[in-house]
Amino acid sequence: MFSRVTALGTLLWIILFICPVAETFKPLLSTVGGSLTHRDITQRAIFHKTAQVCQAMAVAQGHEFNLPNDGTLTAYSLQQACSSGASSLLSTLAFQTAVTKTYLSNAAVDVVLALSAPHHFDDESFEAGRDIVVQGAAAVKAAVKQRSFISARISLGSACHTLQDFYSHSNWVEMGNTAPFPDLIRPDMQMDNLAGPTTATCRSCTGGNCSDNILPDILQQKKLTSGYFSLFSSAKPAGKCSHGGTFDKTSEQDPVGGINKDDASESHGHLHLKAAEVATNATMELLEDIRLTIGDKDFLRLVGMSQSAVLCFVIDTTGSMSDDIAEAKRVSFAIIDLKRGTQEEPSEYILVPFNDPGVGPLIRTTDADVFKQEINKLTAKGGGDIPEMCLSGLLLALTAAPPSSDIFVFTDAPAKDAVLKSIVTALIESTKSKVTFMLTDVTRSARRRRQDSRTVSRAMSVEDAQLYWDLAQSSGGQAIEVTKSSLPEATVVIMDSSTPALVTLLQAVRTSAGSESFSFLLDESVFNVTVYITGTSPVFTLYSPTGESQGHEMSDGPLGTIQKVGNLQRIQVNTNNRTGLWGITINTTETFLVKVTGQSSINFLFNIVEAFGGAHGDFSLKQSRPSIGKSFTMLMTVTGGDSQRVTEVLLEPVSGTAAVNGTVEAIGGGNFLVRFSEPPEGDFTIHVKGESGGTARSSPSQFQRQASTQLRASRVTVTASANSTLEPGETITVPFTVQTNATAGTYTIQARNDREFSMSSPSTLTLEAGGQAEGTVTLTAPSSTPSGTDVTLTIEAQAPGSTDSNYVVMSFAVVTRVTDVTRPVCQVTITANCPEDCTQATWQLSANMTDGNGTGISTVTLQQGNGTLNTTTTSGVGITSASYSASCCSKVVELVMVDGVGNSGVCSASISVVSPATTPQTTTATTTVTLVATTASAGLCLTMCPWLWPIVMLSLHHLWA
């Protein structure tokens, strides 16, 4: 029998999906015309702040930035402006993926933490709500420091949700405020003028009109209050405001009604747009605080503003792999040397070595030279028995690499950890990354295993290689089988994948013998088209839209150049502007995979979402497979411009049977909801058809794209819910539920985390047909875990006989609670003797910077100014000294000071020339800066130069003070 706590948790989970108990700015979509959602607010804020950062970087580099920073911003126009100097080919996929991840995390707060008043600033929980925002921002900064950008986006979305709800749920806007409340991101500031616990704040609405239900004294005295909310009880403190809305029981008790501004139809809906505007500006202020701490480059990485892919290798380092390691070095060095300093330079380098029993360490770096050093350290040795820990290494790479990455695995041995196949498959589906295996000497090889130099012969059987084939196919990658001597010819596929804006035009797998024809559409935006066929020498013919053809036996023909190595045939297509429908006929007796890729700005991303009902139903991210026999919904975004339209979305079964067509609804901004009555059984892929451009005088161009990742539906459902953060040394409990609409019996439970943290979980659960069972996973972060570390937990349930399975993938951030909230301060001395011709002299600034009794100054960077900055730290006294020198033509300097936990401050100064007729102005400073007397160079007093007076403006900017 389950405990009462577990039963209550299950009941609450069911309730959450019956009605939207936490009524806030709507998470993703609004059914009320003209209303804005958390998605709108978050995306707008990210777009505007990204534009500001790109503009600042362009100015600093002497480049033009021509994009107006106004409400017309789109992902594509912003990518164009931020990629100034790049080629005309742009992909916004990484940018839009990062933004989507952030706002989906924002929306998840309304499901996972729906009944937590502080997470929504309900019940006048201002101190606790601010703490959530502050600790969330600290988690973002810590995660970026650890290069855990996915975890950072999850923490950012959650923090933004709570911050934005303040403006919808409190009376901040009703008090006439048009700017954000700065104290919400300033934990060092006292929150004054809060309505006391016994202070009445509202009166009942009259005749359904709640526009003036806040007491006049509360508004005149600027007393801050928020509405009370409860799903179950009408009880609230006497005289207090309620949140309001259909599901708020407290709004039925005097004073009746509510004050929320969640959309235009709510109690204070007439102020909805004002609240949304202030919430947008507040989100931008939070983003600015984060930007100051992490810097401009990492801020752009946080929001996914990158044109290049990662270079990710998983390499077997056992004794027979010396040739393979040498080739991995060669091809990676070639990519680095070819693309260094260009827009196509990899944004990150990831290396995971594996052996037996060792796996790792995981190497992640943005420095190409560091990657070269690390891969140069790899040597082939040891290995024990023949199978190796390949899937353990791949699992590390899948959780470390950004979504939709290309991962390359080098090995010549079967997997010793094949039991991880289903977990790896779940992560492939979740991350949408492609995995390509470079398999050498599949049929025979010899591996030196023992210290006495005896050799053990073995062959990787067809069954051994099939595991790699299955994983490659499910991800949209390939399993390339070659000899060690021919491996250098096959690694051209790695060079191919390093090109930007790759899209999949066709991908199909067939496991039975026979002949079949496939087609793919080339639109005007596509170029650099490559066809890959992997299999045992399939016979093929390629056809162009103009009727030309080329067979497999012609290595260099009118339609392309064919390269054959091992089981791979690669055709570099010569399109010659031949747009339209191409065809390829393949005849084989073995399993084969055909894949067609090209470069294009037009692509798409998708996420499976699930609805929760009620009067204001919305969607949240579904972290597992769709259910067989049930309807489901996708949230889809088309990238590559502002005029793309989706006309058709198909779920194509891998078996080649009839496709399932979805119903497409445009929801603005290149986003679409696609609804399916039910998914196909078995593996399937997503095909998108659409139109681009078109005017009154010209027809739109047709395009087709395909998702690389194979999906599948299940009769098993796995759901789980837990807070997304834990502290080092802390144990988190993750309750989960397994349901089935089919097979009864004992279900195998497999839980795995990618950090090898200590954890416990049930090994089995017993279910009745159509029933459900609950379990709990406990996960403990070691006390030595660095703050900002991310951990991915996968919980999988397999039906009896392994006939079916499903999973849930969850991400957590390990974050040390921040107790140091003091921002750095500075003490400044200016030395200036600037003549009217500013090119003839320099001025100097000296600053002593301190964090008081906090964690100490960690970094000092130049935010504005083109002079020279040097810093030194005096050991034991906690003071960092900075010296800055610049031309008198560069009159402004801003130094960003960041302490050990991410608190930031800006130390700024400026000089200007005053004409002799101007009355000398007194130097001023804020109370946080001690002003030191200023002297001229060469020992001359400033009063000896009546025609020159340095006006020194010194200020320490506690952000948004």
N, C-alpha and C positions, 0 to 999 in steps of 0.2 A: 504494500500500500504506500502511495506517495504521501509525503508530508503535507500538512495544511499549507505551509509556505509555498511548496511547489504547486499545489493546486490553485492557490490564489494567484501565483505568477502566471499560470496558464490562463486563468480567467481574465486577468488584465490584458494579456496578449491578445486574446480573442476580442475583447472589448475595443482594443485599439484599432482593430481592423473592421469593426462594425461602425464606429463613429469617430470623427476626428476630435478627440477629447481636448487636445491642445489647440485652441483656435488662435492662430497668429496670422501675420501676413501669410497668405496662402503659399505653401512650399514651392510648387512648380507651376501650376496653372491656375487661372482664375476664370470663373464662369460669369463674373460681373464685369461688364464692359468698362474699359478705362481704368481698371484696378491693376496694381503692380504686385508681383509676388516676390518671395525671397530670391527666386532665380533671377528675376529682372534686376532687383536691387544689387545683388552680388555681382552679376555680370557687368552691369553698368559701372559699378565702382572699380572693378578690376580693369575694365577697358580704359577708363579715364586715368587711373593711376599709372597704368602701363604706358599710356600716351605721354604722360608727364615725365616718366623715367626715360623713355626713349628720346624725348625732346632734350632733356638735360644731358644725356650722353652724346647726342648729336652736336649740341652746342659746344660741349667740352672738346670734341674731336674736330671742330671746325666744319661740320657738315650741316646741310640744310635739313630742316624738318618742316614739311609743308602741310601736315595734316591739322586741320582745325580741331581743337579739343572741345567738341560740343556733343550734343545729343545724336549726331549722325554717325557716330563711331560704329563700325562693324568689325568683326574678327578679321575679315579680309583686308579692309582699308587700313586697319591698324598694323597688320602684318606687313603690308606694303610699305608703310611709312617707317616702321622699325627696321626693315630690311633694306634700307637705302644703300644703293651700290650693288645689290645682289642682282642675279639674273631675273628675267621676267617671270620665271617659273617659281611660284610660291605655293607652299602647302601650309594651311592653317590647322592641320590635324592635331599636332602636338599641343598647340595653343588652346584649341577648342576642347581637347581632351582634358587638359589641366583645369580649365574653367568649369567644365561639366562635372569633373570629380569634386570640385570645391562646392558647387551649388547642390549637388546630390548629397554631399555630407551635411550641408546646411539643412536640407529637407529632412534628413534622417532624424534630426533632433525631435521633430514632431511625432516620431514613432517610438524611438528608443527611450526618450526622456520626456514623454508627453505629460506625465503627471508631476514633474519636478518644477515647482513654482520658481525657484531661482533661475532655471534655464530659460524662463520666459518673462522674468521680472514681474511675475504675478505676486499677489498677496503682500505688496510693499517690501519685497525681499531685495532691497537695493544693494546692501553690502555684499550679500551672498551672490547676487547676480553679477556685480562688478568683479568679484573674485573669479567667477567662471570666465569672464572675458579676459582678465589679466593673465590667469594661468593658461588659458588657451593661446594667447599671444606668445607667452613664454615657451609653450610647447612647440609652436611654429618655429621660433628662433632656434630652439635647441635641435629640432629635427633637421633644419637646414644646415646647421653646423656639422651634423653627422651625415650630411648628403642624403637624408631620407626625405626626399621631396614628396613622395606619395603620402607618407604619414603627415608631412607638414600641411598638405592640402586638406586632408581630413580634419586636422585640428583647426585650420583656418576657417573652414566651412562651419564647424560647430560654434566657434567663437563669434563668427559673424551673425549667426542665427540669434544668439542671445542679445548681442549688441543691437541688432535691428528691432527685435521685439520690444526693447525699452521704449522706442518712439511710438510704437503702436499701442502699447499697454499702459503707459504712464500718462500723466497730464502735462508732460514737458511742452508739447505743441500747444495745448490749450492755454498755457501760461504766456503765449505770445512769442516763444523762442523760435527763431528761424535757423540758428546755428546748433551744431551738436553740443552735447553736455560733455565738456572736456574731462571731468573727473572720472568718467567711466573707464578711461584707459590710463588714469593717473592714480595708482593705488597709494601714492605718497600724499595725496590731497585728502583732506577731511570732507566727507559728504555732509554738508550742512543743510539746514532748512528742510529736513524730512518731516513729514506729517507724523506725529507721535502715534503710538499704538492705540490710544484712547481718543484721538482727535477725529471728530466726524469730518468726512470729506465729500459726501454726496447727498443729494436728495432724490426722491423718486422721480422717474420720468413721468411726464404728463401726456396722456393720450398717445403713448407710443413715441413721443418726441423726446429724445435724450440730449438734444444739442446744448442744453444749459443745466444739466443735472449736477455738475460740480459746484460745490458751494462757493459763492462769491468771495468769502474771506480766504479760502484756500488759494484762489487765483490771485487775489490782491497781495497776499502775503508771500506769494511764490512758494507755497508749501508743496513739496513733491509727494505724489501718491500714485498708486496703481491699483487696478481692479483685482478683486478676489475671484478665484475660480475653483469650482469643484464639480466633479462628475457625479458624485454620490450624495452629497449633503448640501443643504441650503444654509448651513450655519456660517456666519462670518461675524467679525467684530461689529458692534453697534455703530451705525452711521457710516460705514465704509462703502466705497464704490465697489461695484462688481465688474467683472470682465464683460459679461453679457453674451448673448447668443443662445442658440437653441439648446446646447448641451450644458450650459452653465447653470447649475441648480441654485447658486447663491444669488443670481439675478432675480429669483422669484421672491426673495425676502427683502423687506424694506431696508434701505432704499432700493426699489426695484429698478431694473434696467442695467445698462453698462456703459463703459467708456472706451471700448476698443475701437481701433481704426484699421482693422485687418483688411477690409476692402470697402468699397464705396457703399455697400448695403448694410454695414454694421452700425452699431449704436452711434458712434461718432464718425460715420463714414464720410461726412462732409469735409473732414480734415484728413482723409486717407492720403491724398496725393501730397499734402504738406508733410505728413509724417514720413511717407516714403522718400521724399526729397531729402529730409534731414537725415534719415537712416542711411541713404546713399552717401551723403557727405561724411557721416560718422564712420562708415565702412572705409571710405578713402583715408580718413585720419588714422584708423587702425593700420591700414596698409602702409601708410607713410611711416608710422612708428616701426613697423617690421622692416621696411626698406632701410631706414637709418641704421638699424642693427646689422642687417645681413649684407648691405651694399647693393649697388645697382645690378651688377652682373648676376648675383644669386637671386635677386628679386625677379629678374626676367626668367631665370631657370625655374623659379617657384611657379610662375604663371605659364610656363611651357613655351615661352617665346624663343623658339629655336627652329632653324631650318635644316638641321643635320640630325642624323641618327646616332645611336651609340654603337660602339664596336665591342661585342661581347663574345668571349671565347670560353668554352668549358673543355679542358684538355686533360686527357689520360696521361699520366707521367710514369707509367710502368715501363719495365725494361726494354720492350720492343718498340717503343714510341719515339725513338730519337729522330727518325726521319720526319715523322708527323709534326713533332715539336719544332723542328727546323723550318718546316714549311709554314707553320702557324706564325713563326717569327717573321719569315720573309714577307708573307702577304700582309701582315699587320704593319710592318715597317713601310711597305710600299704604299699602303693607304695613308699612313701618317705623313710620309714625305710628300706624297702627291697633293694632299688636301690641306696641309698645314697653312694657316693664315688665310684660308678661303672660307666662304660661306658654307662649304661642304665639309669642313673639318669636324670630325666626330665630336658631339657635345659631351661625351663621357666614354671612358674606357673601363671595361669590366673583365676580370680574369678570375676563373675558378679552376684551380688544378684539382685533380682527384686521383686516388690510388686505391690501395686496399691495405689497411682499413681507413686511411686518412682521406679527408675531404677539406679543401680550402688550404690556406685562408682565402676568403673573398677579398679581392682587390678592386676598389672603385676609386677612380681618379679622373680629374679633368685635365691633368697634365700628361701630354703625350710622352714626354721624356721619362716620367715616372713609370708609365705603362711599359715602355721599352725596357727599362731596368728590371721590372718585375718579370716580364716574360723571358728576358735573357737569363734569369736565375733558374728557369726550369731545366731540369735534367731528367733523363729517363733512367729509372732505377727501381729495383724491388718489385713488389706486387703480390707476393704470396701465391695463392691459387689463381687460376686463370680469370674468373669473373671479377669485375671491378665495380666500384661504387659510383657508377655513372649517373644514375637517377638522383642520387643525393646531391651531386654537384650541379646537375641541371635544376633541381629544386631551388638551390641557392641563387642561381642566375635568374630564374623566373621571378623571384620576389625582389631581387635587387635592381633589375633592369626596368626602365620606364615601360608603360603599356605600349603594345604594338611594336616591340623591339624585334630585331633579328638576332637569334642566338645560334652560334655554331659550335657543335660538339665534335671533337676529334677523339676517336677511339678505334681499337682493333679487337676489342674483347666484349663478350656478353656482359649484361648487367647482373651484378650479384644482388642488387637491391630491387629486383623486378617487382617486389611486393608494393613498391611506391608508384607503380604505373597509374593507378586510378587517382592518386593524389596529384601527380604531375599533370595528368589530363585535366583535372579540375582547375589547376593553376593556369594551364594553357587557355582554357575557356574563359577564365576570369580576367587574365591579363591581355588576351588576344595577341600574344607574342608568337612569332614563327620560329620553329626549331628545325634546323638542318643538321643532319648527321653526316660527317665525313668518315665513312667506314672503310678501313684499309684491310686488304687481304681477308675478305670475308670467308672464303672457302678454305684457306689454310694459312697458317703462320706459325712461327716459333717464337717463344718468349723466354728470355733468360730469367729464371726465377730464384735460383739459389746461390748462396755465396760461394758454393764450390764450382760455379760456372756450368753445372749440368743444365741441359736444355730440355724443356718439356714441350712436346708438340701438341698442337690442338687446332681445331678448325671451328670458326664461328658458324654454327649450323644455320640453315634457313630459318629454323624456329627461333634461334637467338636473334637473328637480324630482324625478324618480324616485329619484335617489340619496338625497335627503333623505327621501322616502317610505320607502325600504327601511330606512334607519337608524332612523327613528321607529318603524316597525312592529316591528323586531327588539328594540327596547328597551321597548316598551309605551307609547311616547309617541305624538305626533300630528304630522302635517305640515299645518299650517293655512295655507291660501292666501287672502289677503285683499288689498284695496286699501289703500294707505297711509291713506286717509281713514277706513276702517272698522277699522283696527288696534286702536284703543281699545276697540272692542266685543269683540274676540277675546281680549284679554289677561285677561279674566275667568278664563280657565283657569289663569293664574298665581296669581290670588287663591285659586282652588280648591285648588291644590297646596300652599298655605302652611298649610292646616288640618292639625292633628295627627291621627295614627292613621288615615291613609287606607289602605284596603284595596281590592284589585281583586276584584270579584265575577264579572265576565265580560269577556273580551277576545277578539275574533275578527277575522280579516282574510279577505276573499274577493276574488279577482281575476277572477272570471268573472261574466257576467250571469246574472240569474235571481232567484228569490224563495227566501228561507230563513228559518226560524224559530229563534230562540235563547231560552234560558231562564236565569234566575238566581234564586237562593234568597236571600230576606231573612230572617235570623234576628232574634231579639229584641235582639241587641246592636248591630245596624246602624241607623244613621240618617244623615241628610244625604246622600241617594242622588242621584247625577248620572249621566245617560246622555250619552255623546258619540258622535256619528256623523260621521265625516269621509269625504267623497266628493262626487261631482258630483250633488247633489240626489237622494239616494236617498229613496224613498217608504217610510214605515214606519208601523206601528201598535203601540202599547204596550198590554199586557194586565195587569191586576192579578189576584191570586189569587181575588178575589171575582167575577170575570167582567166587570168594567168595562173599557172600552177608550178609547183616544184616538189619533186619527190625526195625521199630520204637519201637516195643514192647520189644526189647531186650536191656536193659539199659547198659549191659556190655558184648560185644560180640567180635568176631574175628577182626572186623574192627574199633572198637572204643568204647568209653564210652559216653553214652547219658545222658544229664541232661535236665530235663524239669522243667520250672518255668514260671507260667503265660502263655503268648502266645509265649514263646520262647522255642525252642529246640536247644540245643548246643551239637554238636558231636565232641569230641576230637578224631581225626582220628589216628588210629594206622597204619602208612604206612608200617613199617618194610621193608624199601627199595623197596617197590612195586611201582616203577615208571611206567608211562604209562597213559593210558586213564581210568579214573574212571567215574562212572555213578551214578546218583541218580534219582529215579522215585518218583514223588510226586502226591498224589491224594487228592483233597480237594474240599470243597463246598464254600470256602471263599477266599478272597484275601490273598495272601501270598508272602513273600519275601524269596528267598534262596540266601545265600552268602557263598563263600568259600574263606578263607584266608590262607596264610602261610608265612613263613619267607624265604626270598631269597634276594641275592644281585642284581638279575636281575629285573629291573623295567623300567618304561618309564615315561616321562613327555611330555606334548604337549601344544602347543599354536596355536590358529587360527591366521593366518597372511593373509594380503591382499596385492595384488600386486599394484604397481603404475608403469605405463608404460613408454614408451620412449626408447631412444637408450640404456640407462643403467638402465633399470627397475630393481626394487628390491622389498623387502617386508617390511611391518611394522606391528606391533601388532594390531590385531583387538580386540577391547574391548567390543564386543557385539556378538549376535548370528549370525550364517550364514543365508543367504537368501534362501528361498524356490525357487527351480527352477533354481538356479545359481550355478556355480562351485565355489569351495573354496579350500583353501590350509591349511595344518597343518605343522608346524615345530615341529618335534618330535626328542627327544633324548632318547637313550637307555642307561641305567646305569648298572653297575655291572661288568665291565671288558672291555677289549680292543678288544674282538673278537666277539661281538654280531652283528648279522645281522638281519634286519627286512625283512621278506619275504612277509608278507601280513598284511594289515590293513583293518578292516571291521567296518562299522557303522551298528550296530545291533538294529533295532527298538524294543522298549520295548514290543510292541504288539506281537512280535514273527514273524512278516512278513519278507519278503526277505531282506537280508542285502545288503548294498551298498559297493562295493569293491573300494579301492583307488589304485592309481598308485604310487609306492614307488621309490624314487630317493635318493641314498646315496650321501651325500655331505661332508663326512669325519668327523672324530672325534666322531663317534657314533651318528651323526646327520643325519636326513632324512627329505626330503620334500615329503609330501604325498598329492596328488591332487585327488579331488573327482569331478565328473561331476555335482553332486547335492546332497544335504543331503536328508535323508528320511523325510517324514512328521511325525510329532509327536515326542515324546521323543525317544532318542536313546542313546546307549552306544558305547564306542570305544573298539574294540578287536584287540590285536596285536599278531601276530604269527612270530616266528623267529627262528634263529639257533645260537647256542653258541659253540665256540671251533671248534674242527675238525682239523685233520692233514692229511698228505698224507696217513697215515696208519689207521686212524680212522674216522668214520663218525661224523658230528657235532650233538650235542644234540638239540632236538626240544624243544621250550618253547612257552607258551601262557600266556598272561597277559590281564587284563581288567581294564579300568578306572572305578573308583567308581562313579564318577559324571555323572549324566544323562544330556544330552544336548538336545536342540531342535532348529529347524530352524524357521524362521519367514518370513512373507511377509511385515513386517515393518522393516525399517532401521533407526537407530538413530546414528548420528555422532556428535561429538563435538570437539572443539579445544581450548586450552587455555594454558598460561604459567603455569608451575607446582609449582611456588612459589608465596607467597604473604607475606607481612609484617604484624605484629600485628597492628590492627586498620585499615587495608587496606581493600577495597572492590575490589573483582575481578569479572570481567564479563566473563561469559562462554556462547558464542553463540552456539546453537545447531540446527540441521536440522532433521526433521522427513520426511521420504519418504515411500510411499507404492506402491506396484504393484498390489493392489487388492482393498479393500473396501474404498469407499469414505465416508466422514462424519466427525463427531466431535471426535477427539482423546483425551483421558484423559491423562494429563501430571502429573506425580508424581515425584518430586525431593526431595531428602532426603540426609542429611549429618549426619555422625555419631558423630559429636561434638556438635550438637544442635546450631551451629553458625546461626546467623540471615541470612536469605536468602529470595529471592523472585523469583518466576517463574510463567509463565502462567499456569492456571489450565487446559486449553484445547487449541487445535489447530485444525483448519478446513482444511481438505485435500480433493482434488478431486481424483478420481480413477487414479492411476498411477502418482500422483502429489507429491508435497512436500511443507512443510511450515517451517518457521524459528521461533525460539524463543530464549530467553535469560534468563539465570539464573544468579543472582547476589548473591555473597557469601561474608560475612563480618566477618573477624576474630576479636574478641574483642581485645582491646589494651593490655589487661592483659595476652594474650595468651603466654605461655612460648615459647621461640625460640626453634625450632626443633619439635614442635607439628605437627603431620600429621592429615589430614582430608580427608575422603573418600566421594565423591559426586556420587550419583547414580541418573541418569535421566532416567525415564521410560515412554514410550508411549504405551497406550492401545488402541486397535482398538474399534470401536463402539460395544457395547454388550460384551466387554471383551473377544472377540473371539480369539484375537491374541495380542501379545505384544513383544516389544524389549527394549533394554536398552543400556546405555553406563555407564561404571564405570570409574571414574577418581580419581586420588590421588594427593593431594596438600601438600606442606610443608609450614608451617608458620615459617618464619625465619627473625629474626632481622638483618638488614643490618649491617655488620661489618665495623666499622670505626677505631677501634684500630688495627693497622697492625704492631705494635712494638713487637718484640719477646723478651722474657725474657733474662736477662743477669745475670752473676754471678761474685762474687769476692771471691777468694779462698785462704785459708791458709792450708799448708801441714805441718804436724809434723811426722817425720819418723826417726827411729833409728834401721834399720833392719840389723841383723847379717847375716852371710853366711847361717846359718841354719834358714831358714825363719819360721820354725814352732815355734820358741822360742819368737817371738815378734809380735807386731801389729803396724799399722800406722793409723794416723787419718787425716781426712779432715774436715775443717770447711768452709762453704760457705754462703755468703750473696747474696740473689737472689732478683731481683727487675724487675718490668715491667715498670719502668719509671712512666709516667703519665697515663698508660693504665688502664686495668681492674683489675690488681693485679694478683699475683700468686695464681692459684687455686689448683694445685696438684704438688707434687714432688715425682717421683717414681724412683726406682732403675732399670735401663735398663741393666747394666752389673756390675758384682761384687757380691760376696757372703758374704759381711759384714753386719753390722747393721746400718740402717739409721733412724735418728730422725729429725723431723722438728718442728719449732715453728714460728708463725707469730706475729710480733710486731704490735699491733693495732695502727692505725693512721699514721704510717710512711711508709707503703707499702713495708716493707722488710720481707722476709721469710728467716729464718736461718736454715741451714741444718748441721747436724753433722754426720759423717760417720766414722766407725771404722772397720778395717779388718785385717786379718792375713797378715803378710808380704809375704806370699805365694800367696795371691790374690792381684796382683799388679795394676790392672786396675779397674777404676770405671767410670760409665756413669750415670749421673742423668738427667732425663727428666723433664724439667720445662714446665708447661702448664698454660697459663693465662686464664682469665675468658671467653674469646671468642674462645679459642682453638689455639692461636698462641703457638708454641712450640720451645724450644731450648734445646740443650744438653750440660751440663756442665761435662767435662771429665777430668780425671787426671790419671797419672800412675807413678809408681816408679820402679827403677831397680837398681841392685847392680853393681858398677863399680870396677874393680880390681885396686889394688894400682898403677899399672903401667899405668893406663889409665889417660889421661889428664882430669881433671874435666871439665864437660860441663856446659855451662851457661843455666840456666832456661829461657825458652821463653814462650811467650803467645801471643795470637791474640790481636788486638787492642781493642776488646770489653771486655777484661777481665783485671781487675786491679790486678797485681801480688803483693802479700804481702810477706815480708821477711819470709823465712822458718827457723825454729829453731828445734834443736834436742830435744828429751825428756830429762828430768832431768836437763835442763838448760845448757847442753853442746853444745858448738858451733860445727857446722859440720866439721870445719877444724881440730878439735881435733881427728877426726877419719880418718886419711889419707887413710885407706884401704876401706873406704865406702863413696861413694858420691851418694846421692839421685838425680837421674835425673828426674826432675819433668816436665812433659809436660802438660800444662794446655791449654785448648782451649774451646771456646764456639762455638758449631757448629750451626750456622744459617743454616738450612737444605739446603744442596747442594750449599753452598756458594763457 
